[in-house]
Amino acid sequence: MEYENANRVFLLNKDGKPLMPCRPRKARLLLKSGKAFVVKKYPFTIQLKYGSYGYKQKVSLGVDTGQRHIGFAVTSQDKVLYQSEVELRQDVHKNLSTRRVYRRSRRNRKTRYRQARFLNRVHGKRDGLWLPPSVKGKASHNIAWIKRYLAVLPNPDLHIEVGKFDMAKMVNPAISGKQYQEGSLHGWKNYEYYVLARDEYTCQLCHKHGEGVKLVVHHIVYRSQGGTDRVDNLITLCTNCHTTKNHQPGGKLYKWMKAKKKVTRQLKGATFMNILRKRIMTAFPEASYQYGYQTFFDRKKFNLPKGHFTDAIAISGIKSVGQMPETVAMISQFRKKKRSLHEATARKGRKEANRTSKRNAKNTKYARGLWLNDYVHVIGTNLRGYVQSYLSKGAYVRLSDGLGNYVIKDGKNYISTKLCKLITHNGNWQKAEQKLLLYEFK
């Protein structure tokens, strides 16, 4: 298998119509000579200043949808022209929950006697398409990124992998018929009675039971960490084991729960993929769809390792892989606006009350000519990175390489702002070209 140097660059003609992607060297020459200019950063796209219609080959776009990562691959004949992975934020639900706690606490203190309102947001749910903000954001990003790539490709064939899961059968493989309507708690007063009976009124940690043993129903994966009230996420414990000490790192319950979490099946991903499938099919009715089992066999046929972008290559409908880039574009979402109104905990050693103290330095958006997520070059070195945070009132910055790692200079993860030269401003996305290891494809 032959390897190209890097991903192709997307190209538009003078009228904004897509042309075949070009090699990076050609793109650099066009930009340097002033014959083209940059129109998009994600994915990187340039537009010609002179008329050109060019020869357009048949192009396919493969998409591996998901709630955490989205894989993309652009193929033509037996060549992979471009491959990338988009990583979505996973902290939206946690941030909204934290904001809700602060808001309710504040309203309880400030407007204690105000009458509660329950119908002031129902208008957003009447269309039948309402989704929680965290789920809606991920579904919208899947659709939006597909449209981004379609906009810079000449008449591509769109191939998408979707998921369809029977979650009841995932919990109980033997389920059938009217059992789908009855559920796991059929015939029981509530889930506590069911869990106690299922565990035979025995503590699952110390195995004590009988008279004099007080039992409680406990979550394996805590609700604060995404756990649910499903019965397969609940266990029976006695009050002697269900203590604060045992919950702490090193405690008996902590060790047991840590091992148990690994085998507890979470259905959030399956639920999201069922939701996404309907929206994707509505947004792209002309696309070709397939499921994971077909992708698995196609990827094995091409001798490709497991990965979101390699799945996208198999999904694209390519017959054989003759050439492919030796790099993959890793694009990740960055939380640029940190709107925390006050600190969750008081800063150690503060000299004034927390309610009147200035905002934490972590919320600084701009300092000494640089904004958060700006892409900069460190003068005198070949180091580049995105502005991640500020230190010492903006005198120093921490830079990220786009892959979740700090840029290190002289053994330190912070760099003087004076040494940082702006390359380009950024929105809330970061990109890094990750080199692939050849042995992964043997």
Secondary structure as a PSIPRED ss2 file (coil, helix, strand):
# PSIPRED VFORMAT (PSIPRED V4.0)

   1 M C   1.000  0.000  0.000
   2 E E   0.000  0.000  1.000
   3 Y E   0.000  0.000  1.000
   4 E E   0.000  0.000  1.000
   5 N C   1.000  0.000  0.000
   6 A C   1.000  0.000  0.000
   7 N C   1.000  0.000  0.000
   8 R C   1.000  0.000  0.000
   9 V E   0.000  0.000  1.000
  10 F E   0.000  0.000  1.000
  11 L E   0.000  0.000  1.000
  12 L E   0.000  0.000  1.000
  13 N C   1.000  0.000  0.000
  14 K C   1.000  0.000  0.000
  15 D C   1.000  0.000  0.000
  16 G C   1.000  0.000  0.000
  17 K C   1.000  0.000  0.000
  18 P E   0.000  0.000  1.000
  19 L E   0.000  0.000  1.000
  20 M E   0.000  0.000  1.000
  21 P E   0.000  0.000  1.000
  22 C E   0.000  0.000  1.000
  23 R C   1.000  0.000  0.000
  24 P H   0.000  1.000  0.000
  25 R H   0.000  1.000  0.000
  26 K H   0.000  1.000  0.000
  27 A H   0.000  1.000  0.000
  28 R H   0.000  1.000  0.000
  29 L H   0.000  1.000  0.000
  30 L H   0.000  1.000  0.000
  31 L H   0.000  1.000  0.000
  32 K H   0.000  1.000  0.000
  33 S C   1.000  0.000  0.000
  34 G C   1.000  0.000  0.000
  35 K C   1.000  0.000  0.000
  36 A E   0.000  0.000  1.000
  37 F E   0.000  0.000  1.000
  38 V E   0.000  0.000  1.000
  39 V E   0.000  0.000  1.000
  40 K E   0.000  0.000  1.000
  41 K C   1.000  0.000  0.000
  42 Y C   1.000  0.000  0.000
  43 P C   1.000  0.000  0.000
  44 F C   1.000  0.000  0.000
  45 T E   0.000  0.000  1.000
  46 I E   0.000  0.000  1.000
  47 Q E   0.000  0.000  1.000
  48 L E   0.000  0.000  1.000
  49 K C   1.000  0.000  0.000
  50 Y C   1.000  0.000  0.000
  51 G C   1.000  0.000  0.000
  52 S C   1.000  0.000  0.000
  53 Y C   1.000  0.000  0.000
  54 G C   1.000  0.000  0.000
  55 Y C   1.000  0.000  0.000
  56 K C   1.000  0.000  0.000
  57 Q C   1.000  0.000  0.000
  58 K C   1.000  0.000  0.000
  59 V C   1.000  0.000  0.000
  60 S E   0.000  0.000  1.000
  61 L E   0.000  0.000  1.000
  62 G E   0.000  0.000  1.000
  63 V E   0.000  0.000  1.000
  64 D E   0.000  0.000  1.000
  65 T C   1.000  0.000  0.000
  66 G C   1.000  0.000  0.000
  67 Q C   1.000  0.000  0.000
  68 R C   1.000  0.000  0.000
  69 H E   0.000  0.000  1.000
  70 I E   0.000  0.000  1.000
  71 G E   0.000  0.000  1.000
  72 F E   0.000  0.000  1.000
  73 A E   0.000  0.000  1.000
  74 V E   0.000  0.000  1.000
  75 T E   0.000  0.000  1.000
  76 S E   0.000  0.000  1.000
  77 Q C   1.000  0.000  0.000
  78 D C   1.000  0.000  0.000
  79 K E   0.000  0.000  1.000
  80 V E   0.000  0.000  1.000
  81 L E   0.000  0.000  1.000
  82 Y E   0.000  0.000  1.000
  83 Q E   0.000  0.000  1.000
  84 S E   0.000  0.000  1.000
  85 E E   0.000  0.000  1.000
  86 V E   0.000  0.000  1.000
  87 E E   0.000  0.000  1.000
  88 L C   1.000  0.000  0.000
  89 R C   1.000  0.000  0.000
  90 Q C   1.000  0.000  0.000
  91 D C   1.000  0.000  0.000
  92 V H   0.000  1.000  0.000
  93 H H   0.000  1.000  0.000
  94 K H   0.000  1.000  0.000
  95 N H   0.000  1.000  0.000
  96 L H   0.000  1.000  0.000
  97 S H   0.000  1.000  0.000
  98 T H   0.000  1.000  0.000
  99 R H   0.000  1.000  0.000
 100 R H   0.000  1.000  0.000
 101 V H   0.000  1.000  0.000
 102 Y H   0.000  1.000  0.000
 103 R H   0.000  1.000  0.000
 104 R H   0.000  1.000  0.000
 105 S H   0.000  1.000  0.000
 106 R H   0.000  1.000  0.000
 107 R H   0.000  1.000  0.000
 108 N H   0.000  1.000  0.000
 109 R H   0.000  1.000  0.000
 110 K H   0.000  1.000  0.000
 111 T C   1.000  0.000  0.000
 112 R C   1.000  0.000  0.000
 113 Y C   1.000  0.000  0.000
 114 R C   1.000  0.000  0.000
 115 Q C   1.000  0.000  0.000
 116 A C   1.000  0.000  0.000
 117 R C   1.000  0.000  0.000
 118 F C   1.000  0.000  0.000
 119 L C   1.000  0.000  0.000
 120 N C   1.000  0.000  0.000
 121 R C   1.000  0.000  0.000
 122 V H   0.000  1.000  0.000
 123 H H   0.000  1.000  0.000
 124 G H   0.000  1.000  0.000
 125 K H   0.000  1.000  0.000
 126 R C   1.000  0.000  0.000
 127 D C   1.000  0.000  0.000
 128 G C   1.000  0.000  0.000
 129 L C   1.000  0.000  0.000
 130 W C   1.000  0.000  0.000
 131 L C   1.000  0.000  0.000
 132 P C   1.000  0.000  0.000
 133 P H   0.000  1.000  0.000
 134 S H   0.000  1.000  0.000
 135 V H   0.000  1.000  0.000
 136 K H   0.000  1.000  0.000
 137 G H   0.000  1.000  0.000
 138 K H   0.000  1.000  0.000
 139 A H   0.000  1.000  0.000
 140 S H   0.000  1.000  0.000
 141 H H   0.000  1.000  0.000
 142 N H   0.000  1.000  0.000
 143 I H   0.000  1.000  0.000
 144 A H   0.000  1.000  0.000
 145 W H   0.000  1.000  0.000
 146 I H   0.000  1.000  0.000
 147 K H   0.000  1.000  0.000
 148 R H   0.000  1.000  0.000
 149 Y H   0.000  1.000  0.000
 150 L H   0.000  1.000  0.000
 151 A C   1.000  0.000  0.000
 152 V C   1.000  0.000  0.000
 153 L C   1.000  0.000  0.000
 154 P C   1.000  0.000  0.000
 155 N C   1.000  0.000  0.000
 156 P C   1.000  0.000  0.000
 157 D E   0.000  0.000  1.000
 158 L E   0.000  0.000  1.000
 159 H E   0.000  0.000  1.000
 160 I E   0.000  0.000  1.000
 161 E E   0.000  0.000  1.000
 162 V C   1.000  0.000  0.000
 163 G C   1.000  0.000  0.000
 164 K C   1.000  0.000  0.000
 165 F C   1.000  0.000  0.000
 166 D C   1.000  0.000  0.000
 167 M H   0.000  1.000  0.000
 168 A H   0.000  1.000  0.000
 169 K H   0.000  1.000  0.000
 170 M H   0.000  1.000  0.000
 171 V H   0.000  1.000  0.000
 172 N C   1.000  0.000  0.000
 173 P C   1.000  0.000  0.000
 174 A C   1.000  0.000  0.000
 175 I C   1.000  0.000  0.000
 176 S C   1.000  0.000  0.000
 177 G C   1.000  0.000  0.000
 178 K C   1.000  0.000  0.000
 179 Q H   0.000  1.000  0.000
 180 Y H   0.000  1.000  0.000
 181 Q H   0.000  1.000  0.000
 182 E H   0.000  1.000  0.000
 183 G C   1.000  0.000  0.000
 184 S C   1.000  0.000  0.000
 185 L C   1.000  0.000  0.000
 186 H C   1.000  0.000  0.000
 187 G C   1.000  0.000  0.000
 188 W C   1.000  0.000  0.000
 189 K C   1.000  0.000  0.000
 190 N C   1.000  0.000  0.000
 191 Y H   0.000  1.000  0.000
 192 E H   0.000  1.000  0.000
 193 Y H   0.000  1.000  0.000
 194 Y H   0.000  1.000  0.000
 195 V H   0.000  1.000  0.000
 196 L H   0.000  1.000  0.000
 197 A H   0.000  1.000  0.000
 198 R H   0.000  1.000  0.000
 199 D C   1.000  0.000  0.000
 200 E C   1.000  0.000  0.000
 201 Y C   1.000  0.000  0.000
 202 T E   0.000  0.000  1.000
 203 C C   1.000  0.000  0.000
 204 Q C   1.000  0.000  0.000
 205 L C   1.000  0.000  0.000
 206 C C   1.000  0.000  0.000
 207 H C   1.000  0.000  0.000
 208 K C   1.000  0.000  0.000
 209 H E   0.000  0.000  1.000
 210 G C   1.000  0.000  0.000
 211 E C   1.000  0.000  0.000
 212 G C   1.000  0.000  0.000
 213 V C   1.000  0.000  0.000
 214 K C   1.000  0.000  0.000
 215 L E   0.000  0.000  1.000
 216 V E   0.000  0.000  1.000
 217 V E   0.000  0.000  1.000
 218 H E   0.000  0.000  1.000
 219 H E   0.000  0.000  1.000
 220 I C   1.000  0.000  0.000
 221 V C   1.000  0.000  0.000
 222 Y C   1.000  0.000  0.000
 223 R H   0.000  1.000  0.000
 224 S H   0.000  1.000  0.000
 225 Q H   0.000  1.000  0.000
 226 G C   1.000  0.000  0.000
 227 G C   1.000  0.000  0.000
 228 T C   1.000  0.000  0.000
 229 D C   1.000  0.000  0.000
 230 R C   1.000  0.000  0.000
 231 V H   0.000  1.000  0.000
 232 D H   0.000  1.000  0.000
 233 N H   0.000  1.000  0.000
 234 L E   0.000  0.000  1.000
 235 I E   0.000  0.000  1.000
 236 T E   0.000  0.000  1.000
 237 L E   0.000  0.000  1.000
 238 C E   0.000  0.000  1.000
 239 T C   1.000  0.000  0.000
 240 N C   1.000  0.000  0.000
 241 C C   1.000  0.000  0.000
 242 H C   1.000  0.000  0.000
 243 T C   1.000  0.000  0.000
 244 T H   0.000  1.000  0.000
 245 K H   0.000  1.000  0.000
 246 N H   0.000  1.000  0.000
 247 H H   0.000  1.000  0.000
 248 Q C   1.000  0.000  0.000
 249 P C   1.000  0.000  0.000
 250 G C   1.000  0.000  0.000
 251 G C   1.000  0.000  0.000
 252 K H   0.000  1.000  0.000
 253 L H   0.000  1.000  0.000
 254 Y H   0.000  1.000  0.000
 255 K H   0.000  1.000  0.000
 256 W H   0.000  1.000  0.000
 257 M H   0.000  1.000  0.000
 258 K H   0.000  1.000  0.000
 259 A H   0.000  1.000  0.000
 260 K H   0.000  1.000  0.000
 261 K H   0.000  1.000  0.000
 262 K C   1.000  0.000  0.000
 263 V C   1.000  0.000  0.000
 264 T C   1.000  0.000  0.000
 265 R C   1.000  0.000  0.000
 266 Q C   1.000  0.000  0.000
 267 L C   1.000  0.000  0.000
 268 K H   0.000  1.000  0.000
 269 G H   0.000  1.000  0.000
 270 A H   0.000  1.000  0.000
 271 T H   0.000  1.000  0.000
 272 F H   0.000  1.000  0.000
 273 M H   0.000  1.000  0.000
 274 N H   0.000  1.000  0.000
 275 I H   0.000  1.000  0.000
 276 L H   0.000  1.000  0.000
 277 R H   0.000  1.000  0.000
 278 K H   0.000  1.000  0.000
 279 R H   0.000  1.000  0.000
 280 I H   0.000  1.000  0.000
 281 M H   0.000  1.000  0.000
 282 T H   0.000  1.000  0.000
 283 A H   0.000  1.000  0.000
 284 F C   1.000  0.000  0.000
 285 P C   1.000  0.000  0.000
 286 E C   1.000  0.000  0.000
 287 A C   1.000  0.000  0.000
 288 S E   0.000  0.000  1.000
 289 Y E   0.000  0.000  1.000
 290 Q E   0.000  0.000  1.000
 291 Y C   1.000  0.000  0.000
 292 G H   0.000  1.000  0.000
 293 Y H   0.000  1.000  0.000
 294 Q H   0.000  1.000  0.000
 295 T H   0.000  1.000  0.000
 296 F H   0.000  1.000  0.000
 297 F H   0.000  1.000  0.000
 298 D H   0.000  1.000  0.000
 299 R H   0.000  1.000  0.000
 300 K H   0.000  1.000  0.000
 301 K H   0.000  1.000  0.000
 302 F C   1.000  0.000  0.000
 303 N C   1.000  0.000  0.000
 304 L C   1.000  0.000  0.000
 305 P C   1.000  0.000  0.000
 306 K C   1.000  0.000  0.000
 307 G C   1.000  0.000  0.000
 308 H H   0.000  1.000  0.000
 309 F H   0.000  1.000  0.000
 310 T H   0.000  1.000  0.000
 311 D H   0.000  1.000  0.000
 312 A H   0.000  1.000  0.000
 313 I H   0.000  1.000  0.000
 314 A H   0.000  1.000  0.000
 315 I H   0.000  1.000  0.000
 316 S C   1.000  0.000  0.000
 317 G C   1.000  0.000  0.000
 318 I C   1.000  0.000  0.000
 319 K C   1.000  0.000  0.000
 320 S C   1.000  0.000  0.000
 321 V C   1.000  0.000  0.000
 322 G C   1.000  0.000  0.000
 323 Q E   0.000  0.000  1.000
 324 M E   0.000  0.000  1.000
 325 P E   0.000  0.000  1.000
 326 E C   1.000  0.000  0.000
 327 T E   0.000  0.000  1.000
 328 V E   0.000  0.000  1.000
 329 A E   0.000  0.000  1.000
 330 M E   0.000  0.000  1.000
 331 I E   0.000  0.000  1.000
 332 S E   0.000  0.000  1.000
 333 Q E   0.000  0.000  1.000
 334 F C   1.000  0.000  0.000
 335 R C   1.000  0.000  0.000
 336 K C   1.000  0.000  0.000
 337 K C   1.000  0.000  0.000
 338 K C   1.000  0.000  0.000
 339 R C   1.000  0.000  0.000
 340 S C   1.000  0.000  0.000
 341 L C   1.000  0.000  0.000
 342 H C   1.000  0.000  0.000
 343 E C   1.000  0.000  0.000
 344 A C   1.000  0.000  0.000
 345 T C   1.000  0.000  0.000
 346 A C   1.000  0.000  0.000
 347 R C   1.000  0.000  0.000
 348 K C   1.000  0.000  0.000
 349 G C   1.000  0.000  0.000
 350 R C   1.000  0.000  0.000
 351 K C   1.000  0.000  0.000
 352 E C   1.000  0.000  0.000
 353 A C   1.000  0.000  0.000
 354 N H   0.000  1.000  0.000
 355 R H   0.000  1.000  0.000
 356 T H   0.000  1.000  0.000
 357 S C   1.000  0.000  0.000
 358 K C   1.000  0.000  0.000
 359 R C   1.000  0.000  0.000
 360 N C   1.000  0.000  0.000
 361 A H   0.000  1.000  0.000
 362 K H   0.000  1.000  0.000
 363 N H   0.000  1.000  0.000
 364 T C   1.000  0.000  0.000
 365 K C   1.000  0.000  0.000
 366 Y E   0.000  0.000  1.000
 367 A E   0.000  0.000  1.000
 368 R C   1.000  0.000  0.000
 369 G C   1.000  0.000  0.000
 370 L E   0.000  0.000  1.000
 371 W E   0.000  0.000  1.000
 372 L C   1.000  0.000  0.000
 373 N C   1.000  0.000  0.000
 374 D C   1.000  0.000  0.000
 375 Y E   0.000  0.000  1.000
 376 V E   0.000  0.000  1.000
 377 H E   0.000  0.000  1.000
 378 V E   0.000  0.000  1.000
 379 I C   1.000  0.000  0.000
 380 G C   1.000  0.000  0.000
 381 T C   1.000  0.000  0.000
 382 N C   1.000  0.000  0.000
 383 L C   1.000  0.000  0.000
 384 R E   0.000  0.000  1.000
 385 G E   0.000  0.000  1.000
 386 Y E   0.000  0.000  1.000
 387 V E   0.000  0.000  1.000
 388 Q E   0.000  0.000  1.000
 389 S E   0.000  0.000  1.000
 390 Y E   0.000  0.000  1.000
 391 L E   0.000  0.000  1.000
 392 S H   0.000  1.000  0.000
 393 K H   0.000  1.000  0.000
 394 G H   0.000  1.000  0.000
 395 A C   1.000  0.000  0.000
 396 Y E   0.000  0.000  1.000
 397 V E   0.000  0.000  1.000
 398 R E   0.000  0.000  1.000
 399 L E   0.000  0.000  1.000
 400 S E   0.000  0.000  1.000
 401 D C   1.000  0.000  0.000
 402 G C   1.000  0.000  0.000
 403 L C   1.000  0.000  0.000
 404 G C   1.000  0.000  0.000
 405 N C   1.000  0.000  0.000
 406 Y E   0.000  0.000  1.000
 407 V C   1.000  0.000  0.000
 408 I C   1.000  0.000  0.000
 409 K E   0.000  0.000  1.000
 410 D C   1.000  0.000  0.000
 411 G C   1.000  0.000  0.000
 412 K E   0.000  0.000  1.000
 413 N C   1.000  0.000  0.000
 414 Y C   1.000  0.000  0.000
 415 I E   0.000  0.000  1.000
 416 S E   0.000  0.000  1.000
 417 T H   0.000  1.000  0.000
 418 K H   0.000  1.000  0.000
 419 L H   0.000  1.000  0.000
 420 C E   0.000  0.000  1.000
 421 K E   0.000  0.000  1.000
 422 L E   0.000  0.000  1.000
 423 I E   0.000  0.000  1.000
 424 T E   0.000  0.000  1.000
 425 H C   1.000  0.000  0.000
 426 N C   1.000  0.000  0.000
 427 G C   1.000  0.000  0.000
 428 N C   1.000  0.000  0.000
 429 W E   0.000  0.000  1.000
 430 Q E   0.000  0.000  1.000
 431 K E   0.000  0.000  1.000
 432 A E   0.000  0.000  1.000
 433 E E   0.000  0.000  1.000
 434 Q E   0.000  0.000  1.000
 435 K E   0.000  0.000  1.000
 436 L C   1.000  0.000  0.000
 437 L C   1.000  0.000  0.000
 438 L H   0.000  1.000  0.000
 439 Y H   0.000  1.000  0.000
 440 E H   0.000  1.000  0.000
 441 F H   0.000  1.000  0.000
 442 K C   1.000  0.000  0.000
